[in-house]
């Protein structure tokens, strides 16, 4: 080995060790700050509302998994087993209550938002409804109308968006690109998932897979009498789509998953494995750091939501002022249309907690012969490429399409027409 090769190898190892050390220090500081903010929010909640908001800082400890058959309602292990040096040292030994005491949103009273959430008319529009249901956008077909002048579709398609998005992700991008034949014969339904967009965001809900699927049933499947339908989903919505399809395997004709965060269900650490793969503690690239920051630190994440989401109207005016635009892009608006609790809980209980159930859902769909299609961009920095191949192993008949030069968002945005035509081919071949 030459001196130059030895020096290069030594410098590479030194740089690797240095980055590891800096990463350790940064996340150690964040561990400490999250612990401090836990105490701060405890006293703020008690002072402003008379009670402390439940959090996940205490170890799950004696909590035992549910023995019910419908175990999809379980909370994710990542809520309690995220490592924090200061929490493990006992700094929060007499801390706040566990989330196990939360009331499920499928029954009982729906609670309004906390003081740290936005209280504008747009964000609280769901409160005025008596029987709370999800908000959704419907493009009815333009032929075979009934006495109410509504289309009688030959096909129904349910679209589910990803994390921090809304129905606009589909309604403003792909819907206008469909052919006239689809617009004449298909009823296109884009849903705002529970906790996002204009849908309800109750604080006494755990936002589990079961909660999301239950609300889709109550708001869309049953009222619209969907006895047969296709499902299209992006990112986090893919996990909810699989859970929904597994519950209606004889009704779902096809399911198209775009950038699905799928991980094998094997082992007790399936949820922690999903969290590590999707949001491992990294400083670079910035997107990876942001994902780890918001996924590992409950109270620091709440502070970010307090600053940006609660004051989204101010930030939107500032952006309008500097960009000279009257209407902001829907992705910018959707980014703040949630509460910290709805986003935090969905992140853990759907994306991470849902990993425990995906293999079971795929087994049901394989047995029922439901057509599964997977689409992913080759430059997706959020969902690892292994997710597609892992899914293919569990569903051998699934068709996987890798789109060149496309990332997590541009796999659809920027190529809406191509994606619309792809969906039309899928539906026509069923």
TORSESE-277463 format. One record per residue (C-alpha): x, y, z negated; residue in three letters; residue number from 1. Coordinates in nm, 4 decimals, m for minus. Layout:
BEGIN
<<X; Y; Z>; ALA; NUM>
...
! end
This chain:
BEGIN
<<0.0000; 0.0000; 0.0000>; UNK; 1>
<<0.1415; 0.3373; 0.1013>; UNK; 2>
<<0.1743; 0.6281; m0.1383>; UNK; 3>
<<m0.0965; 0.8184; 0.0517>; UNK; 4>
<<m0.3417; 0.5266; 0.0216>; UNK; 5>
<<m0.2635; 0.4887; m0.3472>; UNK; 6>
<<m0.3173; 0.8606; m0.4090>; UNK; 7>
<<m0.6474; 0.8583; m0.2178>; UNK; 8>
<<m0.7712; 0.5576; m0.4129>; UNK; 9>
<<m0.6657; 0.7123; m0.7439>; UNK; 10>
<<m0.8354; 1.0425; m0.6608>; UNK; 11>
<<m1.1524; 0.8584; m0.5598>; UNK; 12>
<<m1.1661; 0.6718; m0.8909>; UNK; 13>
<<m1.0887; 0.9886; m1.0843>; UNK; 14>
<<m1.3691; 1.1773; m0.9055>; UNK; 15>
<<m1.6096; 0.8914; m0.9754>; UNK; 16>
<<m1.5210; 0.8912; m1.3456>; UNK; 17>
<<m1.5489; 1.2697; m1.3617>; UNK; 18>
<<m1.8948; 1.2679; m1.2020>; UNK; 19>
<<m2.0063; 0.9945; m1.4436>; UNK; 20>
<<m1.8800; 1.1952; m1.7397>; UNK; 21>
<<m2.0477; 1.5172; m1.6251>; UNK; 22>
<<m2.3716; 1.3273; m1.5598>; UNK; 23>
<<m2.3589; 1.1783; m1.9101>; UNK; 24>
<<m2.3057; 1.5213; m2.0680>; UNK; 25>
<<m2.5838; 1.6883; m1.8664>; UNK; 26>
<<m2.8415; 1.4233; m1.9507>; UNK; 27>
<<m2.7282; 1.4146; m2.3134>; UNK; 28>
<<m2.8060; 1.7862; m2.3325>; UNK; 29>
<<m3.1419; 1.7232; m2.1665>; UNK; 30>
<<m3.2129; 1.4477; m2.4217>; UNK; 31>
<<m3.1531; 1.6981; m2.6980>; UNK; 32>
<<m3.3620; 1.9728; m2.5363>; UNK; 33>
<<m3.6537; 1.7340; m2.4768>; UNK; 34>
<<m3.6435; 1.6385; m2.8453>; UNK; 35>
<<m3.6447; 2.0058; m2.9451>; UNK; 36>
<<m3.9352; 2.0852; m2.7138>; UNK; 37>
<<m4.1298; 1.7924; m2.8592>; UNK; 38>
<<m4.1215; 1.9640; m3.1982>; UNK; 39>
<<m4.1961; 2.3052; m3.0473>; UNK; 40>
<<m4.5039; 2.1802; m2.8612>; UNK; 41>
<<m4.6234; 1.9940; m3.1686>; UNK; 42>
<<m4.6487; 2.3168; m3.3657>; UNK; 43>
<<m4.7814; 2.5192; m3.0713>; UNK; 44>
<<m5.0580; 2.2660; m3.0068>; UNK; 45>
<<m5.1527; 2.2576; m3.3745>; UNK; 46>
<<m5.1487; 2.6368; m3.4005>; UNK; 47>
<<m5.3451; 2.7061; m3.0799>; UNK; 48>
<<m5.5813; 2.4072; m3.0671>; UNK; 49>
<<m5.5797; 2.2697; m3.4189>; UNK; 50>
<<m5.4324; 1.9344; m3.3198>; UNK; 51>
<<m5.1071; 1.8072; m3.1739>; UNK; 52>
<<m5.1149; 1.6767; m2.8202>; UNK; 53>
<<m5.0299; 1.3078; m2.8115>; UNK; 54>
<<m4.6975; 1.2235; m2.6516>; UNK; 55>
<<m4.4761; 0.9228; m2.5859>; UNK; 56>
<<m4.1694; 1.0160; m2.7907>; UNK; 57>
<<m4.2113; 0.7394; m3.0433>; UNK; 58>
<<m4.1040; 0.3897; m2.9528>; UNK; 59>
<<m4.3936; 0.1691; m2.8480>; UNK; 60>
<<m4.2886; m0.0589; m3.1298>; UNK; 61>
<<m4.5743; m0.2706; m3.2532>; UNK; 62>
<<m4.7991; m0.1990; m2.9590>; UNK; 63>
<<m4.8916; m0.5286; m2.7969>; UNK; 64>
<<m5.0040; m0.5763; m2.4355>; UNK; 65>
<<m5.3746; m0.6018; m2.3788>; UNK; 66>
<<m5.5198; m0.9513; m2.3840>; UNK; 67>
<<m5.8063; m0.8564; m2.1556>; UNK; 68>
<<m5.8400; m1.0074; m1.8127>; UNK; 69>
<<m5.8424; m0.6582; m1.6629>; UNK; 70>
<<m5.4836; m0.5891; m1.7663>; UNK; 71>
<<m5.4460; m0.3269; m1.4938>; UNK; 72>
<<m5.5524; m0.0797; m1.7603>; UNK; 73>
<<m5.2270; m0.1166; m1.9520>; UNK; 74>
<<m4.9976; 0.1786; m1.9996>; UNK; 75>
<<m4.6549; 0.1614; m1.8422>; UNK; 76>
<<m4.3604; 0.0460; m2.0529>; UNK; 77>
<<m4.1638; 0.3425; m1.9189>; UNK; 78>
<<m4.3729; 0.5786; m2.1299>; UNK; 79>
<<m4.2198; 0.4384; m2.4476>; UNK; 80>
<<m3.8979; 0.2662; m2.3467>; UNK; 81>
<<m3.7226; 0.5582; m2.1779>; UNK; 82>
<<m3.3949; 0.5857; m2.3624>; UNK; 83>
<<m3.3234; 0.9078; m2.5490>; UNK; 84>
<<m3.0213; 0.9097; m2.7771>; UNK; 85>
<<m3.1697; 1.1548; m3.0263>; UNK; 86>
<<m3.5026; 0.9748; m3.0437>; UNK; 87>
<<m3.3244; 0.6458; m3.1068>; UNK; 88>
<<m3.1249; 0.8120; m3.3847>; UNK; 89>
<<m3.4526; 0.8785; m3.5655>; UNK; 90>
<<m3.4911; 1.2502; m3.5013>; UNK; 91>
<<m3.8632; 1.1963; m3.4325>; UNK; 92>
<<m3.9285; 0.9255; m3.6887>; UNK; 93>
<<m4.2207; 1.1195; m3.8316>; UNK; 94>
<<m4.3157; 1.2539; m3.4951>; UNK; 95>
<<m4.6368; 1.2673; m3.3100>; UNK; 96>
<<m4.9033; 1.0118; m3.2452>; UNK; 97>
<<m4.8742; 0.7443; m2.9797>; UNK; 98>
<<m5.0830; 0.7711; m2.6643>; UNK; 99>
<<m5.2505; 0.4423; m2.7500>; UNK; 100>
<<m5.5173; 0.6462; m2.9272>; UNK; 101>
<<m5.6263; 0.8187; m2.6088>; UNK; 102>
<<m5.9808; 0.7802; m2.4880>; UNK; 103>
<<m6.0169; 0.6233; m2.1466>; UNK; 104>
<<m6.1674; 0.8486; m1.8835>; UNK; 105>
<<m6.4121; 0.5822; m1.7696>; UNK; 106>
<<m6.6326; 0.6442; m2.0700>; UNK; 107>
<<m6.7064; 0.9032; m2.3337>; UNK; 108>
<<m6.6692; 1.2792; m2.3056>; UNK; 109>
<<m6.4442; 1.4313; m2.0440>; UNK; 110>
<<m6.2209; 1.6915; m2.2064>; UNK; 111>
<<m6.1080; 2.0185; m2.0563>; UNK; 112>
<<m5.7474; 2.1183; m2.0080>; UNK; 113>
<<m5.4976; 2.2219; m2.2719>; UNK; 114>
<<m5.3746; 2.5746; m2.3397>; UNK; 115>
<<m5.0637; 2.5037; m2.1322>; UNK; 116>
<<m5.2704; 2.4193; m1.8203>; UNK; 117>
<<m5.4123; 2.6639; m1.5698>; UNK; 118>
<<m5.7646; 2.7843; m1.6447>; UNK; 119>
<<m5.8527; 2.9510; m1.3146>; UNK; 120>
<<m6.1822; 2.8811; m1.1380>; UNK; 121>
<<m6.0127; 2.6663; m0.8746>; UNK; 122>
<<m5.8343; 2.4408; m1.1215>; UNK; 123>
<<m6.1403; 2.4042; m1.3462>; UNK; 124>
<<m6.4070; 2.3749; m1.0767>; UNK; 125>
<<m6.4641; 2.0128; m1.1793>; UNK; 126>
<<m6.5743; 2.1120; m1.5306>; UNK; 127>
<<m6.9050; 2.2601; m1.4123>; UNK; 128>
<<m7.0200; 1.9293; m1.2607>; UNK; 129>
<<m7.2465; 1.7149; m1.4719>; UNK; 130>
<<m7.1565; 1.3747; m1.3284>; UNK; 131>
<<m6.7875; 1.4086; m1.2525>; UNK; 132>
<<m6.6636; 1.2551; m0.9312>; UNK; 133>
<<m6.3606; 1.2872; m0.7092>; UNK; 134>
<<m6.3481; 1.5566; m0.4448>; UNK; 135>
<<m6.3125; 1.4254; m0.0912>; UNK; 136>
<<m6.3302; 1.5489; 0.2664>; UNK; 137>
<<m6.5403; 1.3600; 0.5223>; UNK; 138>
<<m6.5241; 1.3850; 0.9001>; UNK; 139>
<<m6.8469; 1.2220; 1.0125>; UNK; 140>
<<m6.8729; 1.0691; 1.3608>; UNK; 141>
<<m7.0639; 1.2714; 1.6169>; UNK; 142>
<<m7.2809; 0.9963; 1.7686>; UNK; 143>
<<m7.5636; 0.7714; 1.6482>; UNK; 144>
<<m7.6959; 1.0283; 1.4020>; UNK; 145>
<<m7.9765; 0.9465; 1.1620>; UNK; 146>
<<m8.2691; 1.1634; 1.0532>; UNK; 147>
<<m8.0345; 1.3736; 0.8399>; UNK; 148>
<<m7.8102; 1.4390; 1.1403>; UNK; 149>
<<m7.5254; 1.2440; 0.9845>; UNK; 150>
<<m7.3201; 1.0036; 1.1887>; UNK; 151>
<<m7.3716; 0.6308; 1.1529>; UNK; 152>
<<m7.0107; 0.5139; 1.1826>; UNK; 153>
<<m6.9010; 0.1883; 1.3371>; UNK; 154>
<<m6.5918; 0.2118; 1.1153>; UNK; 155>
<<m6.4945; 0.3784; 0.7869>; UNK; 156>
<<m6.1404; 0.4826; 0.6938>; UNK; 157>
<<m6.0319; 0.5889; 0.3435>; UNK; 158>
<<m5.7163; 0.8020; 0.3207>; UNK; 159>
<<m5.5199; 0.8297; m0.0053>; UNK; 160>
<<m5.2476; 1.0909; m0.0519>; UNK; 161>
<<m4.9210; 1.0684; m0.2434>; UNK; 162>
<<m4.7811; 1.2312; m0.5547>; UNK; 163>
<<m4.8443; 1.6077; m0.5986>; UNK; 164>
<<m5.0579; 1.6228; m0.2824>; UNK; 165>
<<m5.4285; 1.6298; m0.1981>; UNK; 166>
<<m5.6746; 1.5358; 0.0753>; UNK; 167>
<<m5.5293; 1.8226; 0.2811>; UNK; 168>
<<m5.2278; 1.6015; 0.3488>; UNK; 169>
<<m5.4512; 1.4071; 0.5870>; UNK; 170>
<<m5.7354; 1.6465; 0.6706>; UNK; 171>
<<m5.5077; 1.9250; 0.7946>; UNK; 172>
<<m5.2519; 1.7120; 0.9741>; UNK; 173>
<<m5.3704; 1.3784; 1.1139>; UNK; 174>
<<m5.7482; 1.4256; 1.1364>; UNK; 175>
<<m5.7345; 1.6861; 1.4180>; UNK; 176>
<<m5.5020; 1.4616; 1.6215>; UNK; 177>
<<m5.7326; 1.1651; 1.6595>; UNK; 178>
<<m5.8805; 1.0903; 1.9992>; UNK; 179>
<<m6.2380; 1.1732; 2.0873>; UNK; 180>
<<m6.3216; 0.8041; 2.0720>; UNK; 181>
<<m6.2224; 0.7896; 1.7050>; UNK; 182>
<<m6.4025; 1.1147; 1.6270>; UNK; 183>
<<m6.7161; 0.9692; 1.7880>; UNK; 184>
<<m6.7133; 0.6356; 1.6072>; UNK; 185>
<<m6.5156; 0.6615; 1.2836>; UNK; 186>
<<m6.6000; 0.8206; 0.9514>; UNK; 187>
<<m6.2732; 0.9578; 0.8110>; UNK; 188>
<<m6.2640; 1.0072; 0.4336>; UNK; 189>
<<m5.9693; 1.1858; 0.2665>; UNK; 190>
<<m5.9779; 1.1657; m0.1129>; UNK; 191>
<<m5.8321; 1.3938; m0.3808>; UNK; 192>
<<m5.7021; 1.1393; m0.6314>; UNK; 193>
<<m5.7889; 1.1711; m0.9976>; UNK; 194>
<<m5.5822; 1.4523; m1.1516>; UNK; 195>
<<m5.4868; 1.6186; m0.8213>; UNK; 196>
<<m5.6274; 1.8746; m0.5803>; UNK; 197>
<<m5.9881; 1.9660; m0.6584>; UNK; 198>
<<m6.0653; 1.6410; m0.8407>; UNK; 199>
<<m6.1155; 1.6191; m1.2211>; UNK; 200>
<<m5.8088; 1.6415; m1.4432>; UNK; 201>
<<m5.9335; 1.5309; m1.7880>; UNK; 202>
<<m5.6893; 1.5315; m2.0752>; UNK; 203>
<<m5.8418; 1.2218; m2.2400>; UNK; 204>
<<m5.7471; 0.9907; m1.9532>; UNK; 205>
<<m5.4447; 0.7667; m1.9113>; UNK; 206>
<<m5.4471; 0.7805; m1.5282>; UNK; 207>
<<m5.3780; 0.4100; m1.4887>; UNK; 208>
<<m5.4334; 0.2161; m1.1689>; UNK; 209>
<<m5.7658; 0.1033; m1.3089>; UNK; 210>
<<m5.8707; 0.4633; m1.3765>; UNK; 211>
<<m5.7837; 0.5709; m1.0222>; UNK; 212>
<<m5.9544; 0.2747; m0.8559>; UNK; 213>
<<m6.2598; 0.3117; m1.0802>; UNK; 214>
<<m6.3044; 0.6739; m0.9780>; UNK; 215>
<<m6.2684; 0.5913; m0.6078>; UNK; 216>
<<m6.5377; 0.3277; m0.6485>; UNK; 217>
<<m6.7678; 0.5647; m0.8332>; UNK; 218>
<<m6.7099; 0.8624; m0.6025>; UNK; 219>
<<m6.6586; 0.7114; m0.2581>; UNK; 220>
<<m6.7141; 0.3374; m0.2139>; UNK; 221>
<<m7.0517; 0.3127; m0.3863>; UNK; 222>
<<m7.2143; 0.6465; m0.2840>; UNK; 223>
<<m7.1120; 0.6023; 0.0818>; UNK; 224>
<<m7.2017; 0.2312; 0.0853>; UNK; 225>
<<m6.8649; 0.1253; 0.2213>; UNK; 226>
<<m6.9204; m0.2430; 0.2926>; UNK; 227>
<<m6.6368; m0.2413; 0.5462>; UNK; 228>
<<m6.3439; m0.0012; 0.5716>; UNK; 229>
<<m5.9787; 0.0538; 0.6570>; UNK; 230>
<<m5.7331; 0.2099; 0.4104>; UNK; 231>
<<m5.4437; 0.4437; 0.4899>; UNK; 232>
<<m5.2135; 0.5661; 0.2122>; UNK; 233>
<<m4.8884; 0.7532; 0.1574>; UNK; 234>
<<m4.6288; 0.7099; m0.1189>; UNK; 235>
<<m4.7951; 0.6802; m0.4628>; UNK; 236>
<<m5.1305; 0.6362; m0.2905>; UNK; 237>
<<m5.0032; 0.3059; m0.1465>; UNK; 238>
<<m5.0102; 0.1422; m0.4902>; UNK; 239>
<<m5.3642; 0.2630; m0.5522>; UNK; 240>
<<m5.4578; 0.1456; m0.2021>; UNK; 241>
<<m5.3278; m0.2047; m0.2732>; UNK; 242>
<<m5.5203; m0.2157; m0.6017>; UNK; 243>
<<m5.8382; m0.0968; m0.4256>; UNK; 244>
<<m5.7977; m0.3412; m0.1375>; UNK; 245>
<<m5.7326; m0.6306; m0.3774>; UNK; 246>
<<m6.0624; m0.5517; m0.5479>; UNK; 247>
<<m6.2469; m0.5484; m0.2137>; UNK; 248>
<<m6.0490; m0.8019; m0.0071>; UNK; 249>
<<m6.3529; m0.9048; 0.1967>; UNK; 250>
<<m6.4410; m0.5444; 0.2787>; UNK; 251>
<<m6.0995; m0.4092; 0.3789>; UNK; 252>
<<m6.0206; m0.4674; 0.7475>; UNK; 253>
<<m5.6682; m0.3250; 0.7426>; UNK; 254>
<<m5.4357; m0.1362; 0.5109>; UNK; 255>
<<m5.1615; 0.0966; 0.6365>; UNK; 256>
<<m4.8937; 0.1881; 0.3829>; UNK; 257>
<<m4.6640; 0.4815; 0.4554>; UNK; 258>
<<m4.3433; 0.4883; 0.2470>; UNK; 259>
<<m4.4767; 0.2510; m0.0236>; UNK; 260>
<<m4.2755; 0.2533; m0.3518>; UNK; 261>
<<m4.3064; m0.1243; m0.3869>; UNK; 262>
<<m4.0874; m0.3287; m0.6201>; UNK; 263>
<<m4.1167; m0.6992; m0.7092>; UNK; 264>
<<m4.3299; m0.7751; m1.0135>; UNK; 265>
<<m4.0979; m1.0347; m1.1638>; UNK; 266>
<<m3.9802; m1.0002; m1.5233>; UNK; 267>
<<m4.0863; m0.7920; m1.8188>; UNK; 268>
<<m3.8818; m0.4944; m1.6998>; UNK; 269>
<<m4.0632; m0.4390; m1.3700>; UNK; 270>
<<m4.1757; m0.0911; m1.4733>; UNK; 271>
<<m3.8323; 0.0152; m1.5970>; UNK; 272>
<<m3.6762; m0.1226; m1.2820>; UNK; 273>
<<m3.9104; 0.0881; m1.0693>; UNK; 274>
<<m3.8276; 0.3999; m1.2719>; UNK; 275>
<<m3.4539; 0.3390; m1.2377>; UNK; 276>
<<m3.4761; 0.2755; m0.8636>; UNK; 277>
<<m3.6970; 0.5765; m0.7883>; UNK; 278>
<<m3.5707; 0.8256; m1.0463>; UNK; 279>
<<m3.2337; 0.7104; m1.1756>; UNK; 280>
<<m3.0361; 0.9685; m1.3723>; UNK; 281>
<<m2.8395; 1.1423; m1.0981>; UNK; 282>
<<m2.7163; 1.4971; m1.0500>; UNK; 283>
<<m2.6945; 1.4814; m0.6713>; UNK; 284>
<<m2.8686; 1.5256; m0.4362>; UNK; 285>
<<m3.0949; 1.7943; m0.5890>; UNK; 286>
<<m3.4089; 1.5971; m0.5011>; UNK; 287>
<<m3.2795; 1.3005; m0.7006>; UNK; 288>
<<m3.1998; 1.5235; m0.9977>; UNK; 289>
<<m3.5453; 1.6795; m0.9838>; UNK; 290>
<<m3.7095; 1.3368; m0.9763>; UNK; 291>
<<m3.5119; 1.2129; m1.2763>; UNK; 292>
<<m3.5695; 1.5375; m1.4684>; UNK; 293>
<<m3.9472; 1.5251; m1.4287>; UNK; 294>
<<m3.9702; 1.1468; m1.4805>; UNK; 295>
<<m3.7551; 1.1042; m1.7910>; UNK; 296>
<<m3.8297; 1.4215; m1.9873>; UNK; 297>
<<m4.1908; 1.4579; m2.0906>; UNK; 298>
<<m4.1642; 1.7907; m2.2702>; UNK; 299>
<<m3.9176; 1.9585; m2.0362>; UNK; 300>
<<m4.1522; 1.8591; m1.7560>; UNK; 301>
<<m4.4395; 2.0147; m1.9452>; UNK; 302>
<<m4.2379; 2.3361; m1.9764>; UNK; 303>
<<m4.1857; 2.3427; m1.5976>; UNK; 304>
<<m4.5605; 2.2959; m1.5465>; UNK; 305>
<<m4.6311; 2.5689; m1.8012>; UNK; 306>
<<m4.4134; 2.8126; m1.6058>; UNK; 307>
<<m4.5141; 2.7204; m1.2507>; UNK; 308>
<<m4.8485; 2.5368; m1.2494>; UNK; 309>
<<m5.0213; 2.7474; m1.5130>; UNK; 310>
<<m4.9114; 3.0633; m1.3313>; UNK; 311>
<<m4.9492; 2.9350; m0.9768>; UNK; 312>
<<m5.1554; 3.2369; m0.8712>; UNK; 313>
<<m4.8682; 3.4706; m0.9573>; UNK; 314>
<<m4.6127; 3.2567; m0.7744>; UNK; 315>
<<m4.8385; 3.2295; m0.4705>; UNK; 316>
<<m4.8683; 3.6098; m0.4538>; UNK; 317>
<<m4.4914; 3.6420; m0.4790>; UNK; 318>
<<m4.4404; 3.3914; m0.1979>; UNK; 319>
<<m4.7020; 3.5690; 0.0139>; UNK; 320>
<<m4.5243; 3.8978; m0.0468>; UNK; 321>
<<m4.1841; 3.7726; 0.0611>; UNK; 322>
<<m4.3037; 3.5588; 0.3531>; UNK; 323>
<<m4.5596; 3.8123; 0.4824>; UNK; 324>
<<m4.8144; 3.5321; 0.5053>; UNK; 325>
<<m5.1780; 3.5488; 0.4033>; UNK; 326>
<<m5.2313; 3.1717; 0.3801>; UNK; 327>
<<m4.9736; 2.9423; 0.2260>; UNK; 328>
<<m4.8990; 2.5955; 0.3586>; UNK; 329>
<<m5.1181; 2.3344; 0.1934>; UNK; 330>
<<m4.8142; 2.1490; 0.0543>; UNK; 331>
<<m4.7129; 2.4608; m0.1381>; UNK; 332>
<<m5.0617; 2.4932; m0.2847>; UNK; 333>
<<m5.0970; 2.1237; m0.3676>; UNK; 334>
<<m4.7666; 2.1253; m0.5562>; UNK; 335>
<<m4.9265; 2.3025; m0.8539>; UNK; 336>
<<m5.2841; 2.1687; m0.8379>; UNK; 337>
<<m5.2499; 1.9281; m1.1288>; UNK; 338>
<<m5.1861; 1.9319; m1.5018>; UNK; 339>
<<m4.8673; 1.8045; m1.6570>; UNK; 340>
<<m5.0614; 1.5221; m1.8209>; UNK; 341>
<<m5.2240; 1.4059; m1.4967>; UNK; 342>
<<m4.8953; 1.4148; m1.3052>; UNK; 343>
<<m4.6831; 1.2630; m1.5844>; UNK; 344>
<<m4.9304; 0.9837; m1.6557>; UNK; 345>
<<m4.9872; 0.9007; m1.2882>; UNK; 346>
<<m4.6129; 0.8939; m1.2271>; UNK; 347>
<<m4.5591; 0.6370; m1.5025>; UNK; 348>
<<m4.8837; 0.4396; m1.5141>; UNK; 349>
<<m4.9268; 0.4101; m1.1361>; UNK; 350>
<<m4.5815; 0.4218; m0.9760>; UNK; 351>
<<m4.3925; 0.2486; m1.2569>; UNK; 352>
<<m4.6646; 0.0597; m1.4427>; UNK; 353>
<<m4.8254; m0.0517; m1.1185>; UNK; 354>
<<m4.5118; m0.2464; m1.0269>; UNK; 355>
<<m4.6270; m0.5238; m1.2619>; UNK; 356>
<<m4.9351; m0.5941; m1.0505>; UNK; 357>
<<m4.8305; m0.5466; m0.6874>; UNK; 358>
<<m4.7340; m0.9093; m0.6221>; UNK; 359>
<<m5.0724; m1.0239; m0.7500>; UNK; 360>
<<m5.2517; m0.7786; m0.5214>; UNK; 361>
<<m5.0490; m0.8873; m0.2193>; UNK; 362>
<<m5.1292; m1.2502; m0.2923>; UNK; 363>
<<m5.5007; m1.1697; m0.2902>; UNK; 364>
<<m5.4723; m0.9763; 0.0364>; UNK; 365>
<<m5.2664; m1.2498; 0.2024>; UNK; 366>
<<m5.5249; m1.5082; 0.1064>; UNK; 367>
<<m5.8053; m1.2907; 0.2444>; UNK; 368>
<<m5.6170; m1.2324; 0.5690>; UNK; 369>
<<m5.6164; m0.8520; 0.5390>; UNK; 370>
<<m5.3896; m0.6924; 0.7972>; UNK; 371>
<<m5.1034; m0.4984; 0.6322>; UNK; 372>
<<m4.8917; m0.2407; 0.8168>; UNK; 373>
<<m4.5925; m0.0610; 0.6646>; UNK; 374>
<<m4.4395; 0.2595; 0.8017>; UNK; 375>
<<m4.1224; 0.4238; 0.6728>; UNK; 376>
<<m3.8715; 0.6846; 0.7845>; UNK; 377>
<<m3.5094; 0.5740; 0.8109>; UNK; 378>
<<m3.3945; 0.8897; 0.6290>; UNK; 379>
<<m3.6330; 0.8577; 0.3337>; UNK; 380>
<<m3.4313; 0.9622; 0.0263>; UNK; 381>
<<m3.7190; 0.9045; m0.2191>; UNK; 382>
<<m3.8350; 0.5470; m0.1561>; UNK; 383>
<<m3.5479; 0.2995; m0.1005>; UNK; 384>
<<m3.5445; 0.0968; 0.2194>; UNK; 385>
<<m3.5496; m0.2218; 0.0114>; UNK; 386>
<<m3.9133; m0.1487; m0.0790>; UNK; 387>
<<m4.0271; m0.2327; 0.2748>; UNK; 388>
<<m3.8272; m0.5523; 0.2928>; UNK; 389>
<<m3.9359; m0.6615; m0.0559>; UNK; 390>
<<m4.2964; m0.6144; 0.0502>; UNK; 391>
<<m4.2326; m0.8086; 0.3710>; UNK; 392>
<<m4.1040; m1.1020; 0.1643>; UNK; 393>
<<m4.4296; m1.1130; m0.0338>; UNK; 394>
<<m4.6498; m1.0471; 0.2687>; UNK; 395>
<<m4.4781; m1.2242; 0.5625>; UNK; 396>
<<m4.7527; m1.1222; 0.8056>; UNK; 397>
<<m4.7074; m0.7517; 0.7308>; UNK; 398>
<<m4.5833; m0.5424; 1.0238>; UNK; 399>
<<m4.3005; m0.3039; 0.9307>; UNK; 400>
<<m4.2215; 0.0008; 1.1465>; UNK; 401>
<<m3.9092; 0.2085; 1.0755>; UNK; 402>
<<m3.9297; 0.5579; 1.2238>; UNK; 403>
<<m3.5976; 0.7087; 1.3291>; UNK; 404>
<<m3.4889; 1.0511; 1.1982>; UNK; 405>
<<m3.7891; 1.0729; 0.9628>; UNK; 406>
<<m3.7873; 1.1218; 0.5865>; UNK; 407>
<<m4.0529; 1.0770; 0.3164>; UNK; 408>
<<m4.2720; 1.3585; 0.4498>; UNK; 409>
<<m4.1769; 1.3933; 0.8156>; UNK; 410>
<<m4.2686; 1.0320; 0.8751>; UNK; 411>
<<m4.6130; 1.1930; 0.9198>; UNK; 412>
<<m4.5742; 1.5728; 0.9138>; UNK; 413>
<<m4.4221; 1.6846; 1.2430>; UNK; 414>
<<m4.5299; 1.3702; 1.4239>; UNK; 415>
<<m4.9021; 1.3767; 1.3484>; UNK; 416>
<<m5.0108; 1.2902; 1.7017>; UNK; 417>
<<m4.7864; 0.9839; 1.7223>; UNK; 418>
<<m4.9039; 0.8641; 1.3813>; UNK; 419>
<<m5.2706; 0.9158; 1.4741>; UNK; 420>
<<m5.2240; 0.7060; 1.7868>; UNK; 421>
<<m5.0469; 0.4391; 1.5828>; UNK; 422>
<<m5.3461; 0.4185; 1.3476>; UNK; 423>
<<m5.5861; 0.3957; 1.6401>; UNK; 424>
<<m5.3930; 0.0980; 1.7782>; UNK; 425>
<<m5.4003; m0.0711; 1.4364>; UNK; 426>
<<m5.7756; m0.0259; 1.3973>; UNK; 427>
<<m5.8509; m0.1324; 1.7542>; UNK; 428>
<<m5.6556; m0.4564; 1.7106>; UNK; 429>
<<m5.8417; m0.5634; 1.3975>; UNK; 430>
! end
